[in-house]
Amino acid sequence: MRRRTQPPPPPLPQRDGVDAVRVRLPFEGAWATVREYLVERLSGAGPGVVAGMFDAGQVVGADGEAVAADAAYVPGMFVWFHRELPAEVRVPFAVDVVYRDDHIVVADKPHFLATTPRGGHVTETALARLRRELGLPTLGAAHRLDRLTAGLLLFTVRPEERGAYQTLFSDKRVHKEYEAVAPYDPGLALPRTVRSRILKERGVLAAREVDGEPNAVTHVEVVEQRDGLARYRLTPTTGQTHQLRVHMNALGIPLLGDPLYPEVTAPTPADDFRHPLQLLARALDFTDPVTGVAHRFRSTRTLEAWASYAGWAGR
C-alpha cells in the first residue's frame, strides 16, 4: 500500500477568501505532460482555458514557480492554480460573529448563504466572507449547514486543530437544536423520535428514505402552535444530508419554504431571497477539545413565518 504523504503548504495566496485549487497527479496514467493531464481533468472548463493558464504562468508547483507547458508528467506531483471565479449575486445579509477566541469562531449564518465554496457558490459563502472580514485566511469549517438553512456554524482558526473539532461532530459530542416552522397537525402524536435510513444519491437533489438499518435519528416536538402552523424544536443525534427536512416531510408536515420536499420545485433566480426555508440551527453546545471550556451558543435570528406569516408569504 502506498503511504499517504502530507501535501506541501500552498504556494499561492488566497483570492477573495478562496484557496487555490490543489491537484495531485495520479500515480497511474499514460499522460506525457502535466498540461495533458489537466486538459483532461478540467475538460469542463472549455476549450483553450487550460492552455491559457499555462501560457500565463498560472499553474505552479510546490516551489511557487510556474509549471512549463511541456513539463513532463511526474506521478504524485502537486500543482496549484486559481480557478476563474463565477459572477455571483451577493447575498444581502450579514454573517454575525457570536463568539471568537484564538481557536474558534462561531457565526450565525443567514439563509441563502452556503457554508463553504462549492459549485456556483464560491466567494458568496460564509467561510470566504469571514476569512475576508476577520482577516483570518486559515479559517476552516468544522461542519456545514445547507445553504438554505440559517443559524450557528463552528469554524476553526488553526488548521492543525481543525480535526479535533470535526471529531466532536463525528463522535456525536455536540448537542444541536434546530427550530422550524411547518403546518400543525392536531392528529399527529408529538413529541416523538423519528428513525429511518436516508439515502442521498449524487446528482439527485432530494434525499429519500429507504429500507434498512436507520442512519438518521431526530427528536421532534411542538414548542407552540397557532393558526394552523407550529414552531417545532428538532434535535438530531445524527447528521445525514437534509435529515430534518426529510423527517418532517415524512411526518406529513413539510417545512415552510422547502423547495425540495415534498416536491422538487423549479429553481428560483439567484437574486430571489423571498420565502426563506423556515429552518434555523438555534443551539450549539459542546466542550472545547482544546481549551476544555464548556460552550453554549444560541442564535438570535428569528424565523419570519412565525413572526409574521403574511409578511414571509407576501414579501
ROGU-566614 format. One record per residue (C-alpha): residue in one letter; x, y, z. Coordinates in steps of 0.25 Angstrom, whole numbers. Example, Ala and Ser with C-alpha at 12.3 -4.5 7.8 and 13.67 -1.06 7.14 Angstrom:
2
+---------+-------+-------+-------+
: residuo :  east : north :    up :
+---------+-------+-------+-------+
:       a :    49 :   -18 :    31 :
:       s :    55 :    -4 :    29 :
+---------+-------+-------+-------+
REM end
This chain:
315
+---------+-------+-------+-------+
: residuo :  east : north :    up :
+---------+-------+-------+-------+
:       m :     0 :     0 :     0 :
:       r :     5 :    14 :    -4 :
:       r :     8 :    23 :     8 :
:       r :    -1 :    35 :     8 :
:       t :     8 :    47 :     9 :
:       q :     5 :    61 :    14 :
:       p :     3 :    71 :     3 :
:       p :    12 :    83 :     3 :
:       p :     7 :    97 :     8 :
:       p :     0 :   104 :    -3 :
:       p :    10 :   113 :   -11 :
:       l :    -1 :   123 :   -15 :
:       p :    -9 :   132 :    -6 :
:       q :   -24 :   132 :    -5 :
:       r :   -33 :   141 :   -14 :
:       d :   -45 :   147 :    -8 :
:       g :   -44 :   137 :     3 :
:       v :   -43 :   125 :    -6 :
:       d :   -32 :   115 :    -6 :
:       a :   -25 :   112 :   -19 :
:       v :   -28 :    99 :   -25 :
:       r :   -19 :    87 :   -22 :
:       v :   -17 :    76 :   -31 :
:       r :    -9 :    63 :   -29 :
:       l :    -5 :    56 :   -41 :
:       p :    -9 :    41 :   -41 :
:       f :     1 :    31 :   -39 :
:       e :    -4 :    23 :   -51 :
:       g :    -7 :    28 :   -64 :
:       a :    -2 :    30 :   -78 :
:       w :    -1 :    45 :   -79 :
:       a :    12 :    51 :   -85 :
:       t :    11 :    65 :   -79 :
:       v :     5 :    72 :   -67 :
:       r :    -3 :    80 :   -77 :
:       e :    -8 :    68 :   -84 :
:       y :   -14 :    63 :   -71 :
:       l :   -20 :    76 :   -67 :
:       v :   -27 :    77 :   -80 :
:       e :   -34 :    64 :   -78 :
:       r :   -36 :    67 :   -63 :
:       l :   -42 :    81 :   -66 :
:       s :   -50 :    77 :   -79 :
:       g :   -62 :    84 :   -74 :
:       a :   -55 :    98 :   -73 :
:       g :   -56 :   100 :   -88 :
:       p :   -46 :    99 :  -100 :
:       g :   -33 :   107 :   -98 :
:       v :   -35 :   110 :   -83 :
:       v :   -24 :   101 :   -78 :
:       a :   -15 :   105 :   -89 :
:       g :   -17 :   119 :   -86 :
:       m :   -14 :   116 :   -71 :
:       f :     0 :   110 :   -75 :
:       d :     3 :   122 :   -84 :
:       a :     0 :   132 :   -73 :
:       g :     8 :   124 :   -63 :
:       q :    -4 :   122 :   -54 :
:       v :    -1 :   107 :   -51 :
:       v :    10 :   106 :   -41 :
:       g :    18 :    95 :   -34 :
:       a :    21 :    94 :   -19 :
:       d :    32 :   104 :   -20 :
:       g :    23 :   114 :   -26 :
:       e :    29 :   114 :   -39 :
:       a :    21 :   113 :   -52 :
:       v :    20 :    99 :   -58 :
:       a :    24 :   100 :   -72 :
:       a :    14 :    95 :   -83 :
:       d :    23 :    84 :   -87 :
:       a :    27 :    80 :   -73 :
:       a :    28 :    64 :   -72 :
:       y :    17 :    57 :   -64 :
:       v :    22 :    53 :   -51 :
:       p :    13 :    43 :   -43 :
:       g :     9 :    49 :   -29 :
:       m :    13 :    63 :   -33 :
:       f :     5 :    74 :   -27 :
:       v :     1 :    87 :   -35 :
:       w :    -7 :    99 :   -31 :
:       f :   -16 :   109 :   -39 :
:       h :   -27 :   119 :   -36 :
:       r :   -40 :   116 :   -44 :
:       e :   -47 :   127 :   -51 :
:       l :   -58 :   131 :   -40 :
:       p :   -72 :   131 :   -45 :
:       a :   -80 :   144 :   -45 :
:       e :   -88 :   143 :   -32 :
:       v :  -100 :   150 :   -27 :
:       r :   -97 :   156 :   -13 :
:       v :  -106 :   150 :    -2 :
:       p :  -111 :   163 :     4 :
:       f :  -110 :   158 :    19 :
:       a :   -99 :   159 :    29 :
:       v :   -91 :   147 :    35 :
:       d :   -91 :   151 :    50 :
:       v :   -80 :   146 :    59 :
:       v :   -85 :   142 :    72 :
:       y :   -72 :   137 :    78 :
:       r :   -57 :   138 :    75 :
:       d :   -45 :   133 :    82 :
:       d :   -31 :   128 :    78 :
:       h :   -36 :   115 :    74 :
:       i :   -51 :   116 :    69 :
:       v :   -61 :   126 :    62 :
:       v :   -75 :   123 :    64 :
:       a :   -84 :   130 :    54 :
:       d :   -99 :   132 :    52 :
:       k :  -101 :   129 :    37 :
:       p :  -113 :   135 :    29 :
:       h :  -122 :   128 :    20 :
:       f :  -117 :   126 :     5 :
:       l :  -102 :   127 :     8 :
:       a :   -94 :   114 :     6 :
:       t :   -85 :   109 :    17 :
:       t :   -72 :   107 :     8 :
:       p :   -68 :   109 :    -6 :
:       r :   -75 :    99 :   -16 :
:       g :   -81 :    99 :   -30 :
:       g :   -86 :   113 :   -33 :
:       h :   -85 :   118 :   -19 :
:       v :   -70 :   122 :   -16 :
:       t :   -68 :   136 :   -11 :
:       e :   -82 :   137 :    -6 :
:       t :   -80 :   127 :     5 :
:       a :   -79 :   128 :    20 :
:       l :   -65 :   123 :    20 :
:       a :   -60 :   132 :     9 :
:       r :   -67 :   144 :    15 :
:       l :   -62 :   142 :    29 :
:       r :   -47 :   140 :    24 :
:       r :   -48 :   154 :    17 :
:       e :   -56 :   161 :    28 :
:       l :   -48 :   156 :    40 :
:       g :   -34 :   155 :    33 :
:       l :   -33 :   140 :    36 :
:       p :   -28 :   133 :    24 :
:       t :   -26 :   120 :    32 :
:       l :   -41 :   119 :    36 :
:       g :   -47 :   106 :    33 :
:       a :   -61 :   100 :    35 :
:       a :   -63 :    89 :    46 :
:       h :   -77 :    85 :    40 :
:       r :   -87 :    90 :    30 :
:       l :  -101 :    95 :    29 :
:       d :  -109 :    95 :    16 :
:       r :  -109 :   108 :     8 :
:       l :  -124 :   110 :    11 :
:       t :  -123 :   107 :    26 :
:       a :  -119 :   119 :    35 :
:       g :  -112 :   118 :    49 :
:       l :  -100 :   114 :    56 :
:       l :   -87 :   110 :    50 :
:       l :   -74 :   106 :    56 :
:       f :   -61 :   110 :    50 :
:       t :   -46 :   107 :    54 :
:       v :   -35 :   117 :    54 :
:       r :   -23 :   108 :    54 :
:       p :   -22 :    97 :    43 :
:       e :   -15 :    87 :    52 :
:       e :   -27 :    88 :    62 :
:       r :   -38 :    86 :    52 :
:       g :   -38 :    71 :    53 :
:       a :   -41 :    72 :    68 :
:       y :   -53 :    80 :    66 :
:       q :   -58 :    72 :    54 :
:       t :   -57 :    59 :    63 :
:       l :   -67 :    66 :    72 :
:       f :   -77 :    65 :    62 :
:       s :   -74 :    51 :    56 :
:       d :   -73 :    45 :    71 :
:       k :   -87 :    52 :    74 :
:       r :   -81 :    60 :    85 :
:       v :   -88 :    73 :    80 :
:       h :  -103 :    76 :    85 :
:       k :  -110 :    83 :    73 :
:       e :  -124 :    88 :    73 :
:       y :  -132 :    94 :    62 :
:       e :  -144 :   102 :    61 :
:       a :  -154 :   100 :    49 :
:       v :  -168 :   105 :    45 :
:       a :  -177 :    96 :    38 :
:       p :  -192 :    92 :    38 :
:       y :  -199 :    88 :    51 :
:       d :  -206 :    74 :    50 :
:       p :  -214 :    72 :    63 :
:       g :  -215 :    57 :    60 :
:       l :  -200 :    55 :    60 :
:       a :  -195 :    50 :    73 :
:       l :  -183 :    58 :    77 :
:       p :  -173 :    58 :    83 :
:       r :  -167 :    46 :    76 :
:       t :  -153 :    41 :    71 :
:       v :  -152 :    38 :    57 :
:       r :  -143 :    28 :    52 :
:       s :  -140 :    24 :    37 :
:       r :  -130 :    21 :    27 :
:       i :  -127 :    33 :    18 :
:       l :  -121 :    31 :     4 :
:       k :  -115 :    44 :    -3 :
:       e :  -110 :    40 :   -17 :
:       r :  -100 :    48 :   -24 :
:       g :  -107 :    57 :   -35 :
:       v :  -121 :    55 :   -29 :
:       l :  -126 :    68 :   -22 :
:       a :  -135 :    61 :   -12 :
:       a :  -131 :    51 :    -2 :
:       r :  -141 :    39 :     1 :
:       e :  -144 :    29 :    12 :
:       v :  -141 :    14 :     8 :
:       d :  -142 :     1 :    15 :
:       g :  -130 :    -3 :    24 :
:       e :  -123 :     0 :    38 :
:       p :  -127 :    14 :    42 :
:       n :  -115 :    24 :    40 :
:       a :  -124 :    37 :    43 :
:       v :  -130 :    40 :    57 :
:       t :  -138 :    53 :    60 :
:       h :  -146 :    56 :    72 :
:       v :  -158 :    65 :    68 :
:       e :  -166 :    73 :    78 :
:       v :  -176 :    85 :    77 :
:       v :  -172 :    97 :    84 :
:       e :  -185 :   105 :    81 :
:       q :  -196 :   106 :    71 :
:       r :  -206 :   115 :    65 :
:       d :  -214 :   118 :    52 :
:       g :  -211 :   104 :    46 :
:       l :  -196 :   106 :    48 :
:       a :  -186 :   101 :    59 :
:       r :  -172 :   105 :    63 :
:       y :  -164 :    92 :    65 :
:       r :  -152 :    88 :    73 :
:       l :  -143 :    78 :    65 :
:       t :  -132 :    71 :    72 :
:       p :  -124 :    62 :    63 :
:       t :  -114 :    52 :    68 :
:       t :  -109 :    48 :    54 :
:       g :  -105 :    57 :    42 :
:       q :  -110 :    52 :    29 :
:       t :  -112 :    61 :    17 :
:       h :  -126 :    68 :    18 :
:       q :  -129 :    59 :    30 :
:       l :  -138 :    69 :    37 :
:       r :  -145 :    73 :    24 :
:       v :  -147 :    58 :    20 :
:       h :  -153 :    54 :    34 :
:       m :  -162 :    66 :    35 :
:       n :  -167 :    63 :    21 :
:       a :  -169 :    48 :    25 :
:       l :  -178 :    52 :    37 :
:       g :  -187 :    60 :    27 :
:       i :  -182 :    74 :    32 :
:       p :  -172 :    79 :    22 :
:       l :  -164 :    91 :    26 :
:       l :  -170 :   104 :    20 :
:       g :  -161 :   109 :     8 :
:       d :  -155 :    96 :     5 :
:       p :  -152 :    95 :   -10 :
:       l :  -149 :    80 :   -10 :
:       y :  -160 :    73 :     0 :
:       p :  -170 :    68 :    -3 :
:       e :  -167 :    72 :   -17 :
:       v :  -155 :    78 :   -25 :
:       t :  -159 :    92 :   -30 :
:       a :  -154 :   100 :   -41 :
:       p :  -141 :   107 :   -38 :
:       t :  -142 :   122 :   -33 :
:       p :  -134 :   133 :   -39 :
:       a :  -121 :   135 :   -31 :
:       d :  -125 :   149 :   -27 :
:       d :  -139 :   144 :   -21 :
:       f :  -137 :   144 :    -6 :
:       r :  -152 :   143 :    -3 :
:       h :  -159 :   132 :     5 :
:       p :  -146 :   126 :    12 :
:       l :  -147 :   112 :    17 :
:       q :  -152 :   112 :    31 :
:       l :  -141 :   105 :    38 :
:       l :  -131 :   110 :    48 :
:       a :  -119 :   104 :    55 :
:       r :  -123 :   110 :    68 :
:       a :  -114 :   104 :    79 :
:       l :   -99 :    98 :    79 :
:       d :   -93 :    92 :    92 :
:       f :   -80 :    85 :    93 :
:       t :   -68 :    84 :   102 :
:       d :   -56 :    90 :    95 :
:       p :   -46 :    79 :    92 :
:       v :   -34 :    89 :    92 :
:       t :   -37 :    98 :   104 :
:       g :   -47 :    89 :   112 :
:       v :   -57 :   101 :   112 :
:       a :   -72 :    97 :   112 :
:       h :   -78 :   105 :   101 :
:       r :   -93 :   108 :   100 :
:       f :   -97 :   117 :    88 :
:       r :  -111 :   122 :    83 :
:       s :  -115 :   128 :    70 :
:       t :  -122 :   142 :    71 :
:       r :  -129 :   140 :    58 :
:       t :  -144 :   138 :    56 :
:       l :  -152 :   130 :    46 :
:       e :  -160 :   140 :    39 :
:       a :  -172 :   131 :    36 :
:       w :  -175 :   130 :    51 :
:       a :  -172 :   145 :    54 :
:       s :  -182 :   149 :    42 :
:       y :  -187 :   138 :    33 :
:       a :  -193 :   149 :    24 :
:       g :  -180 :   156 :    23 :
:       w :  -172 :   144 :    20 :
:       a :  -182 :   139 :     9 :
:       g :  -184 :   152 :     3 :
:       r :  -171 :   158 :     2 :
+---------+-------+-------+-------+
REM end
